[in-house]
Amino acid sequence: MSGQVTRDRIVELRRDLHRRPEQAWREFYTTARVVEAVEAVGVDALHVGPDALVSDERMAVPDDETIAAAAERAREAGADAEAVEQLAGGHTGLVAELHRGDGPTVALRVDIDGLPVEESTDGDHVPAAEGFRSTHGGSMHACGHDAHAAIGVGVLERVAESDFSGTFKVLFQPAEEVIGGGKAMAESGHVDDVDYLLAVHVGLDHPTGEVVAGIDGFLAVEHFDVTFTGESAHAGAKPNAGRNANQALAAAVQNLYAIPRHEDGATRVNAGRIEGGTAANIVAEHAEMAVEVRGETTALKEYVADHARRVIRSAAEMHDCEATVDTVGDAPSAVSDADLVDIVEGAANGHADVERTLRRDDLGGSEDATYLMQRVQENGGLASYVAVGTDHPGGHHTPTFDVDEPTLGIGIDVLSETVLTVAEEQP
């Protein structure tokens, strides 16, 4: 990353965002801070909050009280009040655009939300030692989305200062961790004219100095919340008078893991949260669980999801209960396009600090950037998901996760060079 001033400013932005991690649809401070940063760069169009996404397509949106508390916390932390007001109701995120005459439309997608993880206070943990550990108890940037947002601003600045010809967009997407924001942004129309889409993630078990030009192996995913409803009764005096929601839940959990694997590829199912009942002497009237299903392809995900719904309905019926199943997150699979992977690979190979470039690697997990990738590809464009390696002492989603800050410069350089090369080489 050229220029000490630019380097210091991007690191400062990343650390500021790291101090104030915000979970899905609560990214008020984050959005306001990024708006401030991109306005300082100078953009030709800025779509904030409800102008950046389709409200009705948001998934896993928390309740109004939770959202209001997050907005107030952002204001107390110094976020611009007008910007926070634009995000009312949890309409977080933004799209920043540069218009530089004729040429392709290129976009970069970065995600901005944090996780429900309590950050380490260990003295060896760099954010704790250097004073930028999370100040939000129970929340943390444990997957590098603070770095992604900073990289997005850095690439925008680099392209703005270059001789790029065309349109360049940076999509700062909320709610990736709950698979809740990608579709809302994909349906907004902001990528309908995009010829080339890049998405980026740091780490993914690749060290600093390593770049993957095209990530594949995205598992399609669906999250749903399940509620079992029965009837309470005295567990000692009249157990027969009750309809036990906990029994229905237990039967469902056991049989979810009995769904057959599929010959066509990898499938996954997990009951990640289960809870029910109120006391040892009361037949449980309510029980809840959070379930996810995944598949190597979207069709395989649907196979598991269909079986899971049947298992849940059958478990409820077995114990004379009712069950409701609500989808709260969803994303398809995707593949990075070879022609765009070629360009990213060339940009990485030409960087002095990139020690190793991998053409492709499998993610082995899920990502809702796939909605945006799919949308661009369906319209005839190309997309690639880029991994920029970073040394991190703890794995993703752990209390000791951190980003090796030289990664920021490598990411900005490789992505900027890719954007400029695309514009130069397009016929």
C-alpha positions in Angstrom: 0.0 0.0 0.0 1.7 3.2 -1.2 2.0 6.1 1.1 2.5 6.1 4.9 -0.4 8.5 5.3 -2.8 6.2 3.5 -1.5 3.2 5.3 -1.9 4.8 8.7 -5.4 6.1 7.9 -6.6 2.7 6.8 -5.2 1.0 9.9 -6.8 3.6 12.1 -10.2 3.0 10.4 -9.9 -0.7 10.9 -9.0 -0.3 14.5 -11.9 2.1 15.1 -14.3 -0.3 13.6 -12.8 -3.2 15.6 -13.5 -1.3 18.9 -17.1 -1.0 18.0 -18.3 -4.3 16.4 -22.0 -4.4 15.6 -24.0 -7.5 14.8 -26.4 -7.9 11.9 -28.7 -5.0 11.1 -27.2 -3.0 14.0 -24.2 -1.6 12.1 -25.1 2.0 12.8 -21.7 3.3 13.9 -19.9 1.2 11.3 -22.1 2.5 8.4 -21.8 6.1 9.6 -18.1 5.8 10.0 -17.7 4.3 6.5 -19.9 7.1 5.0 -17.6 9.6 6.6 -14.5 7.8 5.1 -15.9 7.5 1.6 -17.2 11.1 1.5 -13.6 12.1 2.4 -12.4 10.2 -0.7 -15.0 11.9 -2.9 -17.7 9.8 -4.6 -20.1 10.6 -7.4 -23.1 8.7 -5.9 -23.8 7.4 -2.4 -26.7 5.1 -1.5 -27.1 4.7 2.3 -29.3 2.3 4.2 -32.7 1.8 2.6 -31.3 3.1 -0.7 -28.7 0.4 -0.7 -31.0 -2.6 -0.3 -34.5 -3.9 -0.5 -36.0 -3.7 3.0 -38.5 -6.7 2.5 -35.6 -9.0 1.5 -33.7 -8.6 4.7 -33.5 -11.7 6.8 -32.8 -12.4 10.5 -33.7 -8.8 11.4 -33.7 -8.3 15.2 -36.6 -6.8 17.1 -37.3 -3.0 17.2 -36.0 -2.6 20.8 -32.6 -4.2 19.9 -32.3 -2.1 16.8 -33.2 1.1 18.7 -30.6 0.4 21.4 -27.9 -0.1 18.8 -28.7 3.2 17.1 -28.6 5.0 20.5 -25.2 3.4 21.3 -23.9 4.5 17.9 -25.0 8.1 18.6 -23.4 8.0 22.1 -20.1 6.8 20.5 -20.0 9.9 18.2 -21.7 8.6 15.0 -23.1 11.3 12.9 -26.8 11.7 14.0 -28.0 12.4 10.5 -26.4 9.3 9.2 -27.8 7.2 12.0 -31.3 8.6 11.2 -30.9 7.5 7.6 -30.5 3.9 8.9 -33.7 3.9 11.0 -35.2 0.5 11.5 -31.9 -1.3 11.0 -31.5 -0.4 7.3 -27.7 -0.5 7.5 -25.0 -0.7 4.8 -24.1 1.5 1.8 -23.1 1.6 -1.8 -20.4 4.1 -2.9 -19.9 4.9 -6.6 -17.2 6.5 -8.8 -18.3 7.5 -12.3 -15.3 7.9 -14.6 -16.7 8.0 -18.1 -16.9 5.1 -20.6 -15.8 1.7 -19.6 -16.9 -1.4 -17.6 -18.8 -1.3 -14.4 -16.8 -3.0 -11.7 -17.9 -3.7 -8.2 -16.3 -4.8 -4.9 -18.4 -6.3 -2.2 -17.2 -6.2 1.4 -19.2 -7.2 4.5 -19.2 -5.2 7.7 -21.0 -7.0 10.6 -19.5 -8.5 13.8 -20.2 -11.6 15.8 -21.7 -12.6 19.2 -18.2 -13.4 20.6 -16.6 -12.0 23.8 -13.1 -10.8 22.8 -10.1 -12.0 24.6 -8.5 -9.8 27.3 -5.2 -11.8 27.2 -2.1 -9.6 27.1 -0.8 -11.5 24.0 -4.0 -10.5 22.1 -2.9 -7.5 20.0 -6.2 -5.6 20.2 -6.2 -5.9 24.0 -2.5 -5.0 24.3 -2.7 -2.0 22.0 -6.0 -0.6 23.1 -8.5 -1.4 20.4 -10.2 -4.4 21.9 -14.0 -4.4 21.5 -15.8 -2.0 23.8 -19.1 -3.8 23.1 -19.5 -6.7 25.6 -20.5 -9.9 23.9 -19.7 -8.7 20.4 -16.5 -8.9 18.4 -15.0 -8.6 14.9 -14.0 -12.3 15.1 -14.0 -12.8 11.3 -12.2 -9.8 9.9 -15.1 -7.8 8.6 -13.5 -4.7 10.1 -10.6 -5.3 7.8 -12.9 -5.9 4.9 -14.6 -2.5 5.4 -11.2 -0.8 5.6 -10.0 -2.5 2.5 -13.1 -1.4 0.7 -12.4 2.2 1.6 -8.8 1.8 0.6 -9.6 0.4 -2.9 -12.2 3.1 -3.5 -9.5 5.7 -2.7 -6.9 4.0 -4.9 -9.3 3.8 -7.9 -10.4 7.4 -7.4 -6.8 8.6 -7.6 -6.0 6.5 -10.7 -6.8 6.9 -14.4 -9.6 4.3 -14.2 -12.2 4.6 -16.9 -15.7 3.3 -16.2 -17.9 3.0 -13.1 -16.6 1.5 -9.9 -18.9 0.6 -6.9 -18.1 -0.6 -3.4 -20.9 -2.4 -1.7 -20.6 -2.4 2.1 -23.0 -5.2 3.0 -24.5 -5.8 6.4 -25.6 -9.0 8.0 -23.4 -11.5 6.4 -22.9 -13.6 9.5 -26.6 -14.4 9.7 -26.8 -15.0 5.9 -29.3 -12.1 6.0 -28.0 -9.2 3.9 -26.7 -10.5 0.6 -30.1 -11.1 -1.0 -31.4 -7.7 0.1 -28.5 -6.0 -1.6 -28.6 -8.2 -4.7 -32.3 -7.4 -5.2 -31.6 -3.6 -4.9 -30.6 -3.3 -8.6 -27.1 -1.9 -7.7 -25.4 -4.9 -9.3 -27.7 -5.3 -12.3 -25.3 -3.3 -14.5 -22.1 -4.8 -13.1 -19.8 -6.4 -15.6 -17.2 -7.6 -13.0 -17.8 -8.3 -9.3 -15.1 -9.0 -6.8 -15.7 -10.1 -3.2 -13.0 -10.4 -0.6 -12.3 -12.2 2.7 -9.2 -12.1 4.8 -7.6 -15.3 6.3 -9.6 -18.4 5.7 -6.6 -20.3 7.0 -4.2 -18.7 4.5 -1.2 -16.9 6.0 -0.1 -13.3 5.3 1.5 -13.1 1.9 -0.8 -15.7 0.3 -3.7 -14.9 -2.0 -6.3 -17.1 -3.5 -7.5 -15.7 -6.8 -10.9 -17.5 -6.9 -12.6 -19.2 -4.0 -15.1 -22.0 -4.8 -16.7 -24.7 -2.8 -19.4 -22.5 -1.3 -22.0 -24.6 0.5 -25.5 -23.3 -0.2 -27.1 -22.7 3.2 -30.4 -22.1 4.9 -31.1 -21.1 8.5 -34.5 -21.6 10.1 -36.0 -21.1 13.5 -38.4 -23.8 14.7 -41.0 -23.4 17.4 -42.9 -26.4 18.9 -46.1 -25.6 20.8 -47.9 -28.1 23.1 -49.8 -27.8 26.3 -48.5 -27.5 29.9 -49.6 -29.7 32.7 -48.4 -30.8 36.2 -45.7 -33.3 35.5 -46.4 -35.3 38.6 -50.2 -35.2 39.1 -51.4 -35.1 35.5 -48.7 -35.8 33.0 -51.2 -37.3 30.6 -53.0 -33.9 30.3 -50.0 -32.2 28.8 -48.6 -32.2 25.2 -44.8 -32.1 25.6 -43.0 -29.7 23.3 -39.7 -30.9 24.6 -40.4 -34.4 23.5 -41.3 -33.1 20.0 -38.0 -31.1 19.9 -35.9 -34.1 21.1 -37.4 -36.4 18.5 -36.8 -33.8 15.8 -33.1 -33.2 16.8 -32.4 -37.0 16.8 -34.0 -37.5 13.4 -32.5 -34.5 11.8 -29.1 -36.1 12.1 -30.5 -39.3 10.5 -31.2 -37.5 7.2 -29.4 -39.6 4.6 -26.3 -38.1 3.0 -26.6 -37.6 -0.8 -24.7 -39.4 -3.6 -24.3 -36.2 -5.6 -22.2 -34.3 -3.0 -21.7 -32.9 0.4 -24.7 -32.2 2.7 -24.8 -30.8 6.3 -27.4 -30.4 9.0 -27.0 -29.0 12.5 -29.3 -28.1 15.4 -27.2 -25.3 16.8 -29.5 -24.0 19.5 -32.2 -25.9 21.4 -34.2 -24.8 24.4 -37.6 -25.4 26.0 -39.7 -25.7 29.1 -39.8 -23.7 32.2 -39.4 -26.0 35.2 -38.7 -29.6 36.2 -42.3 -30.2 37.3 -44.1 -28.7 34.3 -44.8 -30.5 31.0 -43.2 -28.1 28.5 -45.6 -26.0 26.4 -43.0 -24.3 24.2 -39.6 -25.4 22.8 -37.4 -23.8 20.2 -34.4 -24.6 18.1 -32.2 -22.9 15.5 -31.3 -25.2 12.6 -29.1 -24.9 9.6 -28.8 -27.1 6.5 -26.1 -26.9 3.8 -25.4 -28.5 0.5 -22.6 -28.5 -2.0 -25.1 -27.2 -4.5 -28.3 -25.3 -4.1 -30.2 -28.4 -5.1 -28.5 -30.4 -2.5 -29.3 -27.8 0.1 -32.9 -28.0 -0.9 -32.8 -31.8 -0.5 -31.7 -31.5 3.1 -34.1 -28.6 3.8 -37.1 -30.6 2.5 -36.2 -33.6 4.6 -35.6 -31.4 7.7 -39.0 -29.8 7.4 -40.6 -33.3 7.1 -38.7 -34.5 10.1 -39.9 -31.5 12.2 -43.5 -31.9 11.1 -43.5 -35.6 11.9 -41.9 -35.1 15.3 -44.5 -32.5 16.2 -47.3 -34.8 15.1 -45.9 -37.7 17.0 -46.2 -35.9 20.3 -49.5 -34.1 19.5 -47.8 -30.7 19.1 -47.7 -28.0 16.5 -44.5 -26.8 14.8 -43.7 -23.6 12.9 -40.6 -23.2 10.7 -39.4 -19.8 9.7 -36.5 -19.3 7.2 -34.3 -16.5 8.7 -31.2 -16.8 6.4 -30.5 -18.3 2.9 -27.8 -18.2 0.3 -27.0 -20.2 -2.8 -23.8 -21.8 -3.9 -21.5 -20.1 -6.5 -18.4 -20.6 -8.6 -15.7 -18.0 -9.4 -15.3 -17.3 -13.1 -12.0 -18.4 -14.7 -11.5 -15.3 -16.8 -11.7 -13.0 -13.7 -9.6 -15.4 -11.7 -6.9 -15.0 -14.3 -6.8 -11.3 -13.8 -6.7 -11.5 -10.0 -3.9 -14.1 -10.2 -1.9 -11.8 -12.4 -2.3 -8.9 -10.0 -1.3 -11.0 -7.0 1.7 -12.5 -8.8 3.0 -9.0 -9.5 2.9 -7.9 -5.9 6.2 -7.8 -4.0 4.6 -8.9 -0.7 2.7 -11.8 -2.1 4.8 -14.9 -1.5 2.4 -17.5 -2.9 -0.7 -17.3 -5.2 -3.2 -20.1 -5.3 -5.5 -20.1 -8.3 -8.4 -21.7 -6.5 -9.4 -23.2 -3.2 -12.6 -24.4 -1.6 -14.3 -22.4 1.1 -15.9 -25.3 2.8 -18.5 -23.0 4.3 -21.2 -20.6 3.2 -21.4 -16.9 2.2 -24.2 -14.7 1.1 -21.9 -12.9 -1.4 -23.1 -15.7 -3.6 -26.4 -13.9 -4.1 -24.5 -11.0 -5.6 -22.2 -13.3 -7.6 -25.1 -15.2 -9.0 -27.0 -12.0 -9.9 -24.0 -10.6 -11.9 -23.4 -14.0 -13.6 -27.0 -14.3 -14.6 -26.8 -10.9 -16.3 -23.7 -12.0 -18.3 -21.0 -10.6 -16.0 -18.1 -12.3 -14.2 -17.5 -12.7 -10.5 -14.7 -13.9 -8.3 -14.4 -14.3 -4.5 -10.8 -13.5 -3.4 -9.1 -14.6 -0.3 -6.2 -12.4 1.1 -4.3 -14.5 3.6 -3.6 -13.2 7.1 -1.8 -14.6 10.1 -4.2 -14.9 13.0 -3.5 -16.5 16.3 -7.0 -17.8 16.8 -9.3 -19.3 14.2 -12.2 -17.4 12.7 -15.1 -16.9 15.2 -12.9 -17.3 18.2 -12.1 -14.8 21.0 -8.4 -14.4 19.9 -9.0 -13.9 16.2 -7.1 -10.9 14.9 -5.9 -9.6 11.5 -2.2 -9.1 10.7 -2.4 -5.5 9.5 0.0 -5.8 6.5 -2.8 -7.8 5.0 -4.8 -4.6 4.5 -2.2 -3.2 2.1 -1.9 -6.4 0.2 -5.6 -6.6 -0.2 -5.9 -3.0 -1.4 -3.1 -3.4 -3.8 -4.2 -6.7 -5.4 -7.9 -5.7 -5.7 -7.1 -2.2 -7.0 -4.7 -3.6 -9.6 -7.4 -6.1 -10.6 -10.0 -3.3 -11.1 -7.6 -1.2 -13.2 -6.5 -4.2 -15.3 -10.2 -5.1 -16.0 -10.8 -1.6 -17.2 -7.7 -1.6 -19.4 -8.3 -5.0 -21.0 -12.0 -4.9 -21.7 -12.6 -4.7 -25.4 
